[in-house]
C-alpha cells in the first residue's frame, strides 16, 4: 500500500477500537434518529448513533421497511422551502442566500446517514443497510429517492482516492480467502483446492480493492491469468492438468473473472479503476506483457436467442459466434445501451469487442446463459478514454475486424431468415 493508504488505514483502525456507546433510555429508533439529526453533542450523538445501528441490526424486514419509510417521508426536503430559498438566492446571490438554499436542498436524512457513519464500524453497517434498502424498497418512489441519498454519500466515501489495491495470494489471511470463495460470482470456486489453483501458481494473479473503514472486506476483485496468447476457453484456462508457465514468459494478461462483493455498493463503480490499475501494475512488474483482454460470459445471450426464436446446436459454432457478435453489437435496450450487462460494463470502460468463441464455457451455467459462447474484450489503454467517450455520448461500440466480419455473416443469416 502507499504511504497515504497506510495512514488512512491507521486512522480508520483507531476508530475501530474506540469504546461502544450505549443508551440506557427506551427511545424508539425513529425517536433516536430525530434526536441525532437535531444536533446532539458529540458524546450523546455517538450514543444515539450506536444505539440506532445496534437496534437496526435486530429488526426484521417489516420493521426495517418502516424505518426506511420514516427516513424517506419525515426526513425529506421541504419543496416550498427549497423554492423560497432559491428565489432569495436568485434575487440576491450571496454567501448567506446560497448557504440557506443549499441547506434547504439537502434532506435531513443525509445528515442522519453522516452521523451514523461516525460510529466505529458505521461504514460497513451503512453498506449493509443500503443492501436492505435496495432489496426492500423496489417500486416505492419515496424509498428509491432515499436510496439516491445513500448512493450519493457512499459514492463520495468510496471514491478511488480512498480505495487500496491489494494482491490476494494463497498466503493471504484465511478470512479474506474465505470471502473470495463466497463472493466469486462468475466461475464458482467449489473447494480450497480450486482456490489454490487460482492463486498459488506463478502465472496467476488476483487483486482486490479494499476501503480503510472495511479492511477485511474486499469490495471488488479480479482474477488474472498470465498467458502466451489470448484465452479462448474457460475450462482450458482453469484446467487442473494445465501446464504452469513462468510469469516472465507471458505476453497477455487475461482478466477472466471480476466480482463485486458488496450488494450495498451496487451502482458505485470500481471496475474501471480496478482494471486500469491492475494493468498498470502488471505492466510495471512484467514488461513483456503487451495485451490486456478479458474472457467474459454473455449472460443474456441464450435468452435473446430464445426470444428471437433462433435455435442453434452446439455443432453450429461459427453460426453461433456470428449471432453472438450481432447480439453484442446490435441488441439494445430502450435507452440504446447493450442489453448484455457485461458488455455495458466493459464497453463503458473503453474496451473493444475483440473475438467471440464457441464452446468456450461448457459448464451447465455457461450453456444455459451463453450457449457456451464467451467473448474477449480488448483493453487498448491508449484508446480506452476515446472509446469510452464515443460509447457514452454516441453509443458507438469499438469493434475488431473479426467482429465486423461476424456481424456481416449474421446480417446475411437474419436476412435469409426474414425472407423465409
C-alpha angles and dihedrals in degrees: 000000000000121000089255091052090050090051093049092048090050092051094047093044090054087055090056095061097051113115122271115254117218134180127225099201126088102239118150120245089254091053091047090050092051091048092049093051092046090071111268118186120265098265096042090041091056089048093051094045092049091049092050094052093043092048093045090056089061096053125106120226094269091053092045089053090052090051091050091049090052090052092046098049107028096038100044127112122278104236093202091054091048092052092046095051092043090053089049092050092046091050094046116011111205142133090266097049092044092050090051091049092047091050092050092047094055114078115229090239089072089060090047090055091048092051092048087055092064091072116096104263090014095128095058090044091055091048089054090045091055090050087058091047092052090048097046104030103060113133097014109110094204092052093045088054089049088054090058088062092050090047093047093054097040091050088056095046093045099044118139093262091068098043122101121208113215131177115237114215138166086266093058117114114286093238090058093046090051089057092050088057092046097045099043101121105173109045111016119234105220101181145013088253090058091048089051091054089055097047112027105055117093092237095057130079137179127190132183138187116232132184120222091233090055102034096162097045119081112217097197133346137194129206117212134195117202108214149154103252132352122313115242102176131041092205091056092045092052098035114139090220096050119126114252113228131202111263090229090063093059123105097175134056112205117199100205103166132027116178130185109214108191119063088193090065095054111144093024102107122217098152098088093052092043096054094045093047093047091047090051093047094047091048089055093047096042112028090184092071109106105157131056116188140151130230098214138178124237097219099180098042099095092049090049091052091050092049089052090050091238118145122189128173123226088253090063091076099147092047091047090051091051092051090045091056091048090050093051094048104035110023102099137169125230091278092055095253124128112272090222108092095207090051091051090052098049097037089049087055091055100259126150123234097240115168140350120213131199122219087017095132112028095170118118089253093048093050093045097049106026105019085242095301125134130180136214115223109198120216110208096181092199090060102031096097092049093047090049092053094048092048098046096042103035105013088242113160120210110230137186120229089253092059092047090054092049091049089053090053091049091050090056092047093051092045091053091046092051091050090051 
